[in-house]
């Protein structure tokens, strides 16, 4: 049975991360207004930072499984500090916390993990004409001696400016369809790599978003993630499915950010309404509650369900069990509550919710992307239906 309870030491770490997050909220608006500035590794005035790392050293093998624990930390810190990605907190993996790092850990060889595991890696999949339909990727990679030569364009690369490199999806054989798609680790100093631009966005401004161009970009032969150069002659898609498995790690991570925004908005609404005498009492029957109280209860239940779905998907990954269905469930649910909960909080709070004096409107803007990247909510619902009904992507599109 899944057990999401934190060990005593993990609860101490979680509490300390929230404390650190609360000490950095003053930087929230600054990096939103200066979105092209890269935040420092350590924020001035950050409290409690030095106390977190020793606590990680006290963790034991039988403590909370690592990915499950990190998702709990992600939800807690995001709701505490009001900042999505980009403002680094006291996390054990330090810089190696990009979406591409999850792909490296999921699909990389032991040698690749040892060689590149300490780098900050972005994920580079989306193209100008290719979004959710990843099998239609046009970026190509061809083998030339002991190097891969990559050509193509990528957009919407999260943390694409500040990262050291990116996991780039490309096809080594267009005629093979999805079976020809592979992942390559491309460092930004590779010949032929071009950072085209940095986007200006609605939200998550503390996290940069970039566009790349690869013009005869050369990377070593061992940059092919997993090292499998073969393309099934029968049109099989085992390699593509292996590439897609990286989403089973990144989708819970993205969903945790969405849940964090929902929780942050909910917590703020509960606090502010509490000042006006509106408090949540779960013991009251439905007909004894006021409209605002009932709405808060519904919001809390929805947010908690989303959080548990994230922890479940992460726990299955920790247990080395299949989580394709569960990762899509948590991504769909996390992407839903990051829209509906901040919106409901704004409706309950009225005019104060649109003021920059408070973070509710920022939670709404920052959370909106959680329903889009790493696969839209609609795509997740398609995957869920296929998994439950036993259909292939060709049978149910």
C-alpha positions in Angstrom: 0.0 0.0 0.0 1.3 3.5 -0.8 2.4 5.4 2.2 3.1 9.1 1.7 3.8 9.9 5.4 7.1 11.7 5.9 9.8 10.5 8.3 10.7 12.8 11.2 13.8 14.0 9.5 12.0 14.6 6.2 9.3 16.6 8.0 12.1 18.7 9.6 13.6 19.4 6.1 10.1 20.2 4.7 9.5 22.7 7.5 12.9 24.3 7.0 12.4 24.6 3.2 9.1 26.4 3.9 10.8 28.7 6.3 13.5 29.5 3.6 10.7 30.1 1.1 8.9 32.5 3.4 12.1 34.5 3.8 12.5 35.0 0.0 9.0 36.3 -0.9 10.4 39.8 -1.1 12.2 38.7 -4.3 9.1 37.5 -6.0 8.0 40.7 -7.6 11.6 41.8 -8.4 12.4 38.8 -10.6 9.0 39.1 -12.2 9.7 42.7 -13.2 13.3 41.8 -14.2 12.6 38.5 -15.9 15.7 38.6 -18.0 17.9 38.6 -14.9 19.3 35.3 -13.8 18.7 34.9 -10.0 21.9 34.2 -8.0 22.4 30.8 -6.5 21.8 32.4 -3.1 19.3 35.2 -2.4 20.4 38.0 -0.1 18.7 37.8 3.2 17.7 34.1 2.7 17.3 32.6 6.2 17.8 29.0 7.2 19.7 28.0 4.1 22.8 26.7 6.0 20.6 24.5 8.2 19.0 22.5 5.4 22.0 20.7 3.9 23.1 19.0 7.2 19.5 17.7 7.5 19.8 16.0 4.2 22.9 14.3 5.4 20.9 12.7 8.2 18.4 11.0 5.8 18.5 7.2 6.0 17.6 4.6 3.3 14.3 3.8 5.0 13.2 7.5 5.0 10.6 8.8 2.5 11.4 7.6 -1.0 13.4 10.4 -2.7 11.1 11.4 -5.6 8.0 11.2 -3.4 9.8 13.4 -0.9 11.0 15.9 -3.5 7.4 16.3 -4.8 6.2 17.1 -1.3 9.0 19.6 -1.0 8.1 21.1 -4.4 4.5 21.6 -3.4 5.4 23.1 0.0 8.1 25.5 -1.2 6.1 26.7 -4.2 3.1 27.6 -2.1 5.2 29.2 0.6 7.3 31.5 -1.6 5.0 32.4 -4.5 7.8 31.8 -7.0 7.7 29.0 -9.5 10.9 28.0 -11.1 14.1 30.0 -11.3 14.6 31.1 -7.7 16.8 28.2 -6.4 16.1 27.1 -2.8 18.1 24.7 -0.7 17.6 21.5 -2.7 19.9 18.5 -2.4 20.7 18.2 -6.1 21.8 21.9 -6.3 22.0 23.0 -9.9 21.1 19.6 -11.4 17.4 20.2 -11.1 16.2 21.0 -14.6 13.6 19.0 -16.5 16.4 17.5 -18.6 18.0 16.1 -15.5 14.9 13.9 -14.9 15.3 12.6 -18.5 19.0 11.9 -18.0 18.2 9.9 -14.8 15.3 8.1 -16.5 17.0 7.1 -19.8 20.7 7.7 -19.5 23.4 5.1 -19.1 25.4 4.9 -15.9 28.3 6.5 -17.8 26.2 9.4 -19.0 24.8 10.0 -15.5 28.3 10.1 -14.1 29.6 12.4 -16.9 26.7 14.9 -17.0 24.7 14.3 -13.8 25.9 17.5 -12.1 25.0 19.8 -15.0 21.8 21.9 -15.2 19.9 20.4 -18.2 16.8 21.8 -19.9 14.3 19.8 -22.0 14.1 20.7 -25.7 11.2 19.0 -27.5 8.7 21.5 -28.9 9.2 22.9 -32.4 7.6 25.8 -34.3 5.2 23.3 -36.0 5.2 20.5 -33.5 3.6 20.7 -30.0 1.7 17.9 -28.5 2.2 15.5 -31.4 5.8 14.7 -30.5 6.1 11.9 -33.0 6.0 14.6 -35.8 9.3 16.1 -34.7 11.3 17.5 -37.7 14.7 18.1 -36.0 17.1 15.5 -37.4 20.3 13.9 -36.2 22.7 12.0 -38.5 25.8 10.0 -37.6 29.0 11.4 -39.1 31.9 9.3 -37.9 32.1 9.6 -34.2 29.7 12.6 -34.1 26.0 13.3 -34.4 25.1 16.2 -36.6 21.8 17.9 -35.5 19.7 20.3 -37.6 16.4 21.9 -36.6 14.7 24.5 -34.4 13.2 24.3 -30.9 11.0 26.7 -29.0 9.6 27.1 -25.4 12.7 25.6 -23.8 12.2 26.0 -20.0 15.3 27.4 -18.3 16.9 27.3 -21.8 19.1 30.4 -21.1 20.5 29.6 -17.7 21.0 25.9 -18.3 24.3 24.2 -19.2 22.8 22.2 -22.0 19.6 20.4 -23.0 18.1 17.0 -23.8 17.1 17.5 -27.5 14.6 15.3 -29.2 15.5 14.5 -32.9 14.8 11.8 -35.4 17.6 9.7 -36.8 15.3 8.2 -39.5 12.2 10.1 -40.6 10.9 7.1 -42.6 10.7 5.1 -39.4 8.2 7.6 -37.8 8.2 7.5 -34.0 10.7 4.6 -33.9 13.4 6.9 -35.2 13.1 9.5 -32.5 16.0 9.7 -30.0 17.2 12.0 -27.3 20.6 13.8 -27.4 22.4 15.7 -24.7 23.6 18.9 -26.3 25.8 21.3 -24.4 25.4 25.0 -25.2 29.0 25.3 -26.3 28.6 22.7 -29.0 29.5 23.9 -32.5 26.4 24.9 -34.4 24.3 25.5 -31.3 22.5 28.9 -31.3 20.4 30.5 -28.6 17.9 32.5 -30.7 15.9 34.4 -28.2 14.4 34.6 -24.7 10.6 34.8 -24.5 8.6 37.4 -22.5 5.7 35.6 -20.8 2.4 35.8 -18.9 3.8 34.1 -15.9 6.7 32.0 -14.5 9.0 35.0 -15.3 11.6 33.9 -12.8 12.2 31.0 -15.1 13.6 31.9 -18.5 12.1 30.4 -21.7 14.3 30.2 -24.8 14.3 29.3 -28.5 17.2 27.3 -30.0 18.5 26.7 -33.5 20.8 23.8 -34.5 22.8 24.3 -37.7 25.0 21.4 -38.3 25.4 21.1 -34.6 28.0 18.5 -33.7 27.9 16.4 -30.5 29.9 13.3 -29.5 28.5 9.9 -30.4 28.0 9.1 -26.7 25.6 12.1 -26.4 22.8 9.8 -27.6 20.8 9.2 -24.4 20.8 5.5 -23.5 23.2 4.8 -26.3 20.8 2.7 -28.5 21.4 3.7 -32.1 19.2 1.0 -33.6 15.9 1.7 -35.4 13.4 -1.2 -35.4 13.0 -2.5 -39.0 9.4 -3.7 -38.2 8.3 -0.2 -37.4 8.2 -1.0 -33.7 8.3 1.9 -31.3 10.1 0.5 -28.3 12.8 3.2 -28.5 10.2 6.0 -28.8 8.3 4.5 -25.8 11.6 4.6 -23.9 12.0 8.3 -24.7 8.4 9.0 -23.7 9.1 7.3 -20.3 11.0 10.4 -19.3 7.6 12.2 -19.0 6.7 9.8 -16.2 9.3 11.6 -14.1 8.8 15.2 -15.4 5.0 15.3 -15.4 4.7 14.8 -11.7 7.4 17.5 -11.2 5.4 19.9 -13.4 2.2 18.9 -11.7 3.7 19.6 -8.3 4.3 23.2 -9.4 0.7 23.6 -10.4 -0.5 22.1 -7.1 1.8 24.5 -5.3 0.2 27.5 -6.9 -3.3 26.2 -6.0 -2.3 25.6 -2.4 -0.7 29.0 -2.2 -3.8 30.7 -3.4 -6.0 28.6 -1.1 -3.9 29.3 1.9 -4.0 33.0 1.3 -7.8 33.0 0.8 -8.3 31.0 4.1 -6.1 33.5 6.0 -7.7 36.6 4.6 -11.3 35.3 4.9 -10.5 34.2 8.4 -9.8 37.8 9.3 -13.4 38.5 8.3 -14.8 35.7 10.5 -15.1 33.0 7.8 -13.5 29.8 9.0 -13.7 26.2 7.8 -15.3 23.7 10.0 -15.4 20.2 8.5 -17.7 19.0 11.3 -20.6 21.2 10.2 -23.2 19.6 8.0 -23.6 21.0 4.5 -26.7 23.0 5.3 -25.0 24.7 8.3 -22.2 26.2 6.2 -22.1 29.5 4.5 -21.4 29.8 0.8 -17.8 31.0 1.3 -17.1 28.3 3.8 -18.5 25.6 1.6 -16.4 26.9 -1.4 -13.2 26.8 0.7 -13.9 23.2 1.7 -14.4 22.2 -1.9 -11.2 24.0 -2.9 -9.2 22.3 -0.1 -10.6 18.8 -1.1 -9.7 19.4 -4.8 -6.2 20.7 -3.9 -5.5 17.7 -1.6 -6.7 15.2 -4.3 -4.3 16.8 -6.8 -1.4 16.7 -4.3 -2.1 13.0 -3.5 -2.1 12.1 -7.2 1.3 13.7 -7.6 2.7 11.8 -4.6 1.2 8.6 -5.9 2.8 8.9 -9.3 6.2 9.8 -7.7 5.9 6.9 -5.2 5.3 4.4 -8.0 8.4 5.7 -9.7 10.4 5.3 -6.5 9.1 1.7 -6.3 10.2 1.0 -9.9 6.6 0.3 -10.8 4.8 1.5 -14.0 3.3 4.9 -13.6 2.3 6.0 -17.1 -1.3 6.3 -16.2 -0.7 7.9 -12.8 1.7 10.5 -14.2 -0.9 11.6 -16.7 -3.6 11.6 -14.0 -1.5 13.9 -11.7 -0.5 16.1 -14.6 -4.1 16.5 -15.7 -5.3 17.2 -12.1 -2.5 19.5 -11.2 -3.0 21.4 -14.4 -6.7 21.7 -13.6 -6.4 23.0 -10.0 -3.7 25.5 -10.9 -6.4 27.2 -12.9 -9.5 26.7 -10.9 -8.3 27.2 -7.3 -6.6 30.6 -7.8 -9.6 31.7 -9.9 -11.9 30.7 -7.1 -9.7 32.4 -4.5 -9.9 35.6 -6.6 -13.7 35.4 -6.7 -13.9 35.0 -2.9 -11.4 37.8 -2.2 -12.8 40.3 -4.6 -10.9 43.4 -5.6 -7.9 42.8 -3.4 -7.0 39.7 -5.3 -5.9 41.6 -8.5 -3.5 43.9 -6.5 0.2 43.4 -6.8 0.3 43.8 -3.1 -0.8 40.2 -2.8 0.3 37.0 -4.7 -3.0 35.6 -5.7 -3.0 37.1 -9.2 0.6 35.8 -9.6 -0.4 32.3 -8.5 -3.1 32.4 -11.3 -0.7 33.6 -14.0 2.2 31.4 -12.9 0.1 28.3 -12.6 -1.5 28.6 -16.0 1.4 27.0 -17.8 1.2 23.9 -15.7 -1.8 22.8 -17.8 0.2 23.3 -21.0 3.8 22.2 -20.9 4.9 18.6 -20.5 1.7 17.7 -22.4 -1.6 19.6 -22.3 -4.5 18.6 -20.1 -6.3 17.4 -23.2 -3.4 15.2 -24.2 -3.3 13.8 -20.6 -6.9 12.8 -20.8 -6.3 11.0 -24.1 -3.5 9.1 -22.5 -5.6 8.2 -19.5 -8.4 7.0 -21.7 -6.0 4.8 -23.7 -4.5 3.3 -20.6 -7.9 2.5 -19.0 -9.6 1.3 -22.2 -6.6 -0.5 -23.7 -6.5 1.5 -27.0 -3.4 2.5 -28.9 -2.6 6.0 -30.0 -3.6 5.1 -33.5 -7.0 3.7 -32.3 -7.8 6.7 -30.1 -6.6 10.1 -31.2 
